[in-house]
Amino acid sequence: MNKIKQKPVIYIAVLTAFVLCAYQTKTIVDPPNDPVFNNLDQTVSPGADFFMYANGGWIKRNPIPPAYSSWGIGNVVQEEIRDRLKKINESALKANAAKGTGTQKIGDFYFTGLDSAGIEKMGISPLQEQLNIIDQAKDEHDILNAAALLTTTGTRNFIGSRVGQDDKNSSKMMVQLGQTGLGLPNRDYYFKTDARTTRIRNDYTTKYLPTMLALSGWDEQKAAVGAKSAYNIEKFLADSSRKLEDLRDPYKNYHKISVAGLNRITPGIDWDDLFTKLQFKAVDSVIVGQPEYYKAVDKALKTFTIDDWKAYLRLKLITSYAAYLNNAIAEENFRFSGKVLRGQKEQLPRWKRVLDTENGLMGELLGQLFVQEYFPERSKIRYVAMVEAIRQSYREHIQKLDWMSPETKQKALAKLNAIHPKVGYPDIWKDFSTLNISRDSYAGNVIQARHWSYMINVNKLGKPVNHQEWNMSPQTYNANYSPSNNEITLPAAQFLIPGIKDDEVDDAVTYGYVAASTIGHEITHGFDDEGRQYDIKGNLKAWWTPQDSVKFTQRAQMLVNQFNSYVVLDSLHVNGKATLGENIADLGGIVLGLDAFKKTQQYKDGKKINGLTPLQRFFLGYSLGWLGHERDEVLANQILTDVHSPGFLRVNGPFTDVPEFYKAFNIKKGDKMWLDPDKRVKIW
């Protein structure tokens, strides 16, 4: 049995070595288009602030444009992608394609998005049907029905329902309920008293909410009263919402409850009827992430008046579609969401906003055309091979661990071998044939697309898990790991370096930029503080020995303490507990990518390029992945709402834990980048 399983591993290892050798880049002495050398700020010592040493030159030359809250490599890649998608859309506009074809849907969506005169003329009329249902509500039952309707067309409200895999039985799709319903980014914005958060909250309550209600057609007095009512409901729900770090424990956020049991703990909600309105069929049990939140919803339905709830739902609907409505609504929405929350000075041009919306709703439809022209098969083959190089590096790391028992090692290796990589683009594309897009209305098209997406999700209930489905489009600059599927998704766009062809980048940079910061990072998520709790089949199950779990937790706590110590802005510290999974993945990706790079010819030759050794170029390549800078508003928001540390700390933080970093840049005790050896974290 074991021998049969070993054959494919050996074959893949040989194939990987062959492909990676075939793609070894030519050693070019001092190339002018060097993706790392040209970004350096050599006035900064690597030992003082490595992130700024690596990226400071680029940052000085590239201030944040007014329409952006941050500016970095991801934005530059996104600009290139937008230009390519614009060409696709402009071709679709001129094609006069047959109704129902992908080209027709792309062209018509783009047409309505650019039709600013038509959008202005329609005002809020595309939402009138939903507004009427809210306005006609007479009791709690009607409020629940209205909330269900809004949910089916993509408007977030106090019902947070979806179909997803059962964490303890990953082969089964189940209805999931989670906390939601807030208008500010998360619960902390309702209770923190620091000056920055207080200023945002005051703007939200006294300017944004009443203005949006007035723009929806209410008079000034009614809008002011309605804004207070809606905010009071949100604050009530926020008080029973969990903090960011508390949402990361999969066991504490898993409660499988029968529908009858759910009806008992929330007696004011008829869940059988509500699930019917939500278009779920034959629901006998659900997984509730935060039961206390739904108890608060049940209490709120009795505590607040029907008029309070009408104001709340009206605001949820208007703010959800504000970006697709007339200019006054769109501008006020941007003033708060863009300027106040994120520090943007002006809006993106309309064509970019429309493309971003279209990409979010119909990404794979665009992606089919995108990869045909911009991501050849040979690139996919290269990065599939690189995944296997990182997998082999991880095998070696697990086998050498001095703190893990043989029993847990064996299961960890089995899980690692079973990780399924999705690279570049899907083998089977999503079917958009039932999506109806026309030239009637921009907001109407968004409603149609959101409802279509909702029904795609709803119809998964009771069906086998589709392991061919992607959760990102190929043109997305991002990547992820799914614990329930034990798979990584690596879209084509994630491999791009702006302004340079893939085969012109030396291996040191590629192994830092792709193998470490993306592939190694995502694979490590399978073994971070959350991912490690899922077994080889993606089930939430204890498969570690108790002793090994204790040892892992002790090492992970060192990383929590390390990141807790970092001050980002004002008095805001990184939340080491909330960001732990990402910090583990960053550190794991670096050490795995580094050991995989050590097997390449470039590393063995040791030749310098632009005065930089291969080892130095590896660390600079990793830093390239986090190239950029952010406005203070974004940093403050990130600390409160994001499980990722700020980009500069995703470089400076984990590098201080890697011995080779000290050697590469001659970091000495007394340097700011120095961390005493006994405080350096080593997990994988």
N, C-alpha and C positions, 0 to 999 in steps of 0.2 A: 504493500500500500504506500509506504513512504517513498520507495524507489520510483513508483509511478508519478508521484507528486513532484519529485525532484527533477525529473527530466525537463519539463517546461522551464523551470527556473534556470537550469544550466543553459538551455537553448537561448532564453531571453538574455542572459548575461553575455553570451557570445555575440548575439545579434546587436546588443547595446554597444559592446566594445567596437564592433565593426562600424556601426553607424556613426558613433562619436568620433572615431578615427577618420572616417570619410569626411566629416564636417570640421575637422581641425582647421582652424583658420590659419592662413599664411602669416608668418611673423613679419610684420611691416615695421621697419625702424622709424620711429617718430612720425606716425601718420598725422597730417594736419587736422583731420576730422576725428579727433580723439574724444570719445564720449565722457571720459573722466578727467583727463588732464586739463582740458579746456574749462572745466568747472571749478578748478581749485582756487582758493584764496590763500596764497602763500604768505600773506601777512599774519595769518593765524597759525599758531602752533598746533600740530596734531594732538599734542598732549594737553592742550588747554580746552579745545572744543573741536572734536574731530568732525562733527557734522558741518560746522562752518568752514573748517579747512577743506573738506571735500566738496562742498556745494556753495560756499560763500561767494566765489567769483561769479557764478551764474546768478545768484540771488541779487548781487549788486547791480548786475546789468539788466535784471528783469523784475522791475517793481510790479506789484499786484495791480492789474488793470482795474479801472473803476467798476466794471460790471461783475467783478469776481470777489469772493470773500477769501480766496486763497489762490496761489499761483505756483504751479510746479510741473513736474514731468507728466503727471496724470492729466493735467489741463492741456499741455502741449499735444500729447497723444490724442486727447479728445478733440482738439481743434482739427488735427489731421483727419480724424474719423468723421467729424462733421462735414468737412469739405468733400470727403468721398461720398457720404450719404446725400449731400446736397446734389451732387451729380446724378446719383441714382434717382432722386426725387424729381429733379428737373426733366430727366429723360421720361419718367413715368407721366409727368404732366403733359408732355407733348405726344404721348404714345397713342391716345385715343383707344385704349385697350378695352376689350370686351368686359361686360359686367361680370363680377365675380372673380376675375383674375387677380393675382397678387399685384400686378402692375396697376390695375384700376384702383385697388384699395389704397396703395401707396400714393398714387397721383391725386386721388380725390381727398384724402386726408390732408395732404400738403396744401392743396388748393384752399380748403376751408380754413386752415390755420393761418394762411397768408391773407385771407380776405378780411382785412381789418374793418372795411366799411360795412360788410355784411354782419360781422360780429357786433359792431357798434349799434347797428339798426335793430338787431334782435334783443339787445339788452339781456334781461334774465329770463326771457320767454322760453328758452330750452329747458328751464327747470320748473316751469309753471305746473306741470302735472304733479310733480313731487311736492311742490309748495302747497298746492291745493289739498293734498292728502294730510299734510301737517296741519294746515289751518282748520280742517274739518274735524280734527280729533276732539272727542268729547270726554273721554275717560282714559284710564291707564291702559286698557286693552287697545284702544286706538293709537296711543303713543307707542306701544310695543309693535303694532302693525306697521306704523310709519317708520320706526327704526329699522324693522326688518327690510322694508322696501329700500331704504337708503343703503343698507348693507349690500343688497343684491346689485346695486349700481355703483358700488365702490366708494361710498361715503362713510368714513369712519365715524362711529358714534359709540354709545355705551355698550353695544353688543360686539364682542370680539370673537367671531366664529370663523372657522375654516375647517377643511378636511386635510388631515395629515397622518403620517405614520404613527402608530402606537409605539411609544418609546420602549415598551416592554414586550412588544410583539411586532417587529418591524415589517412583517409581511402583511399586516392588516391596516387598512385605511379607516380612520375614525374621525368623528366630529370632535374638534378641539375648541375650548373656550379659554380666552385669556383676557387679562386686564387691558383696558383701552379707554376711550371716551374723553381724553383730555385735549385741550387746545394748545396749551404750552408744551414744550418739548418733553417734560416728564414731571413727576410728582414734586421734585425738589424745587422747581420754579414757583410752586405755590406756598412754600414754607421758609425757604432760606431768606435771611434778612440782610445779607451783605448789600452794599450799595449798587453793584452791577445788576444783581438779580431783582432787587427792589425796583430799580428804574425800569426794567423790562416788564415786570408785572404791572406797574402803574400805567405804562403806556398801553398794555394789553386791555386793562379794565376800563380806562377812562377815554381812550382814543380809538383803538382798533375795533373792539367789539361793538360799541355804539355806532361807529361810522359804518361798519359793514351792515348792520341792521338797517340803518337809515338808507343806505344805497340799495338795499333789497326792497325798499318801498314803504318802510314804516316812518311815521313822523318822528321828530326829534325826541319828544317826551317818551313815546312808547319804546323807541330804540334804547334810550338811556335805562329805562326800567328793565327791558328785556336783557340788556347786556349784564346788569347786576344779577338777574335771575340765572342766566346761563353760567356765569362765573361761579356763583354759589353752588350750582350743581357740580361743576367741574372740581371745585375745591373739596366738596363732600366726597366725591369719588377718589380724588387724589389721596385723601387721608387714609383710604383703605387699599391703596396701591403700593406694591412693593418697590423698594429701592433697586437701583441698577445692579448692585452686587448680589442682592438677594434673588434676582431672576436667573442667576447662573448655576444654581444647584438643581440638577435635573430631577433628583428624588423629591425635593421639597416643592417642586413645581409640577408634580405628577399626582393627580387624584382621579382615579377612574371611578365614576359614579353612574349608577343607573338613572334613567330619566325620572323614574318614580322617586329616587333618592334626591335628585336635583330639585324636583317639585317640593319635596319636604323642607329642604333648607332655604328655599326661596318661594314661599307659599303664594306670593303675589304675582308670580309669573307662571303661566301655563306653558311649559316648555314643549309639550306635544304640539300645541297649536302654533307656537312660535317657530319650531323647527319646520313645520309645514310651510309657513310663510317664508321662511328662509330657503325653501325648496329642497330641504334634506328629506330623504325618503327612508322609512323604516329604521328610525333611530331608537335603539334600546338602551344604549349607554354612551357616555361621553367622557372625555378627559378634560378635567378642569385644572388649569394651571394655578389659579389663585382663588379658591372658594370664597375667601373673605371679601373679595371685590364684588362678587355677584350677590353676596348677602347685603352689601352696601347698596347695590343697584336696586335690590328688592325693597330696601328701606327707603331709598330716595324716591321711588315711585309713589310711596305713601306720604313722604315728607313734603315734597314740592308740589305746587299746583300744576294743573294742566297748562295754564298759560306760561308758567316757568319752563315747562318741557317743550312747548311750542317754540319759545325763543331759543332754547338750546338746540333743538333739531334744525331750526331754520339757519342758525349760525353754522352748524356743522355742514349743511348742504351748500350754503353760499361760499364758505371758505374753502370747501373741497374743490369747487369748480371755479373759483375766483380767477385763476390764471387763464381761463378759456372764455371769459365773459367780457363785457364792455370795458372800456379803458378806465373809467373811474373806479370800478371794483378791482380790476387788475392792478392799478397803480397803488391803491390803498393796501392791498394784500402784499405787494412788493415792499411798500414802505415799512411795514412791520416785519414780515418774514425775511426780507432781504436786507434792508438797512438796519433795523433795530436789532434783530437776532443775529445777523451774519456780517454786518458791516459793509455790505455792498453799497457802492455809490450810485450805480445806475443799472438798469435792466440790460440783459443781453438783447441783441437785435432779434426781432420777431422770428426770423427764419431759423435761428439757432434754438429758440425756445420751442418752436413747433417740432423741429427735428428731435429734440430731447424728449418731448412728450410722445411723439410717434415711436421713437426707439424704445421707450418704456412700455408701450402698449403692444407694439407689433415687431419686437426686436428680431425674432427669428425670420419673419417675412423679409425684412431688410437684410438680415444676415446671410440668407441664401445668395443674394446678389453680391454682398460684400466679399464673401470668401472666394467667390469665383474669380474675382479680379485681384484681390489683395493678399490672399493667404494660400500659396500653392501647396500641393500635397507633400513636397519635399520638406517644407517647414514643419508640417505636422509630424512627419517621420522623425525629424531631428529631436523634437521635444518629447515625443513618446519615448525615445531612447534615453533622454536625459532623466525622465521620471525613473526609469529602471536603474540608472546610475545612482540616483539618490536613494532608491529603495535598497540597493546593495550596500550603500554606505550606512544606512540605518541598521541593516542586519548586523553588520560588523560592530556597530556601537552597542546594540543590545547584547550581543554575545560577550562583549568585554566588560559590561557593567559589573561593578564590585558590590553594589548594594541590592541587586535584585536576585531573587532565588531562581534556581533552574526551572521550577514549576511555572512561575509567572513568565519567565523568559520564553519558554516554549509556546505559551499562549500568545504572547506579544508578537513573536515571529510569525505565528499563524495568521494573526490579524493583519500584520504588515503585508504579508504575501497576498492577502485577499483584497487589499485596497484596490479599487477599480479606478483607473484614471480616464477622465474625459478630456481630451486634448483638442484645442483648436475650434472645432465645430461639431455638431451632432452628426451621427451616422444616419439617423432618421429625423427628418424635420417635422416640426409641429404643423398640424393641419389647420389652416385658417379659412377653410371653405365656408364655414357657417358664420363667419364674421361679416356683418353688413356695414359697409362704409359708403357714404354718398357725398354729394356736394351741397347738401341742404344746410348743415350747421356744424360748426367746429365743436362746440360743447356737446351737441347731439352725437357726433362721432365718438367723442371721449366717453359719453354715457354708454353707447353701444359697445365699445371696446372693453370698458370696465365690466359691463354685464356679461359679455362673452367670456372674459377671463374668469369671472366669478363662477359661471356655470361649468367651465372646464374643470375648476377645482371641485365644485359640488358633485359633479358626475364621477369623481374618483371614488366616492363612498361605496364600499362593498365590492370594489373591483381589485384585481391584483395590482401590486405596485409596478409602475412603469419605470423600469431602470434605464430605459433609453432616453427618457425625458431630461432636458437640460433646464436649469433654473436661472440661467443667464444667457444672453445672446453672444455670438462670437465677437461682436464689436464692443464688448464691455471691457473696460480697463479694470479688472478685478479678478478674483479667484476665490474658491471656497472649498470647505470640507463638509460633507454631510455625515454625521455620526450614525443616523439610521440606515443609510445605504452603504456606509464605509467606502466612500468614494470621494475623489477630488475632481473639481471642475476647473479647467484652465483655458479660458477663452483666448482666441487668437490675438486679440488686441493687447493682452497682458504681456506678450513677448516683445512688443514694439519698443524701439528706442528712436525718438524723433530725429529725423534728418540723417539717418544712417541705415544702410542695408544690413540685414541680419548676418550675412556671411562676411561682413567687413569688421565685425566686432570680435576682438580676440577672446579666447576662452576664459581668461581670468575675469574679465568684465561680465561675460555671459553667465559664468558660474555664480558670480555674486548677485547679479541683477535678476536672473531667472531661477537658477537651481537653488540658491539659498533663500532669497527673499520671497519667492513664490512657491516653487515645487516643494522644497524642504519645509517651508513654513506650513503649507497646507497638509502635508503628510504628518507633520508633528502634531497637528490638531487632533489627529486620531488618538494621541497619547498625552494630551494636555489635561488639566484638572477636570474638565468636563468630558472630553472625548474618551479618556481612558476608562470611563465608567460604562462604555458600550462595548459589547463583545464582538466577535468576528462577524456575526450576522447583523450587527447594528441594534442589538437589544440591550436595554438598560439592565445590566446584570453584573453582580460582583464576581469578577474572574481573577482578581489579584488575591494573593495571600494577605491576611490582615497585617502581617509584619511588613510586607512590601508597600502596602498602602500607607502605613505610618511613615516609612522612610521617604516615600515620594512626597508626602504632605510636608514633612520637615524641610526638604529641599525647596519645595514650592514656596513655603513660607519665607524663606530667605529672599526669594524674588519679590514677594509681596512687600517685604520690609524695604528692599532696595528701591522699588518704585514709589513707595509711600514717601520716601525722603525727597523726591524731586519736586521743587516748586516751579510751577509753570507761569503763573500770572498773578499779580497781586498776592493774595494769601492762598491761592488755589493750588493744592497739591494734586499729583496724580493719585487716583484711587487704585492702589496696588491690588486689592482684592478683585475689583470689577475688571481690571485689565489683565489679570493673571493669565488667562488662556492665550491671549495674543502675545504676551511677553514670553511665555514658554515657547510658543510657536516661532517667534522671532529668533530666540536663542538656539532652539533646535535646528531651525533652517540654516543658520550660520555655520554651526559646527558640522552639519551633514554636508552642506554645499562645499565647505572647505576641504573636508576629507575626500570628497568626490573629485574636487579640482586637483588635489595632490597627485592623482593618478594620471593626469594629462601630461602630454609632452611639453607643453609650455611651462608648467610648473617645474618639471624635471630639468629642463634646459636652463631655467633661471635667468633668461635674458631680459634686460630692461627695455621698456618702451617709454619714450619721453622721460627718461630718467627714473621711471618707476619699476620696481621689481614685480614679478608676477603675484607675489603674496600681497603687496600693497595694492595692486590693481584689483585683486579680488575684493578687498575690503571697500575700495572706492566704488567698485561695481555694485556691491550691496547698497552702499550709501546713495547711489544714483537712483535706486528704487524709491527713495524718500525725499528726493530733491524737491525743494519748494519752501514756501513760507505762507503764513496765515495772518489774517487780521486778529486783533485781540478778541473781538466778539466771537469769532469762531473757536478760538482756543478755550474761552470760558464755557461756551456751549459744549464743546467736546468733553471737557473734564466732567461735566454733569450728566451727559447723555450717552457717551460712546465707550465701548469696551476696548477701544484701541487707544494707546498712548499717543501723544503728539509725535509727528514724524521725526523731529530732531532727537527725541528720546528713544525712538525705535532703532536709532543708530548708536548714539552715545551710551544708552543703557546696556544693551546686551554685549557690545564690544568690550566693555570693562570686565566681562566675565570670561573672555576668550584669551588664553595664554598667547596664542600666535599673534594677536593684535599688538600686544606689548612688544613682541620681538620685531614685528614688521615696521613699527614706527618709533622704536626706541623710547617707549613710555617709561618714565622713571617715577619713583616715589617722590611725592611733592607736586607732581603734575595733577591738574584737576581731573584728568581721565584715569588716574590711578585708583585702583581699588585693592585693598590689602588681600593677599591670597586666601586668607581664611574666610573672607566675606564673598569671594567669587562663587557664583552659583554654577553647579554642574549637575544637570538632571539626565539628559540623554547623551 
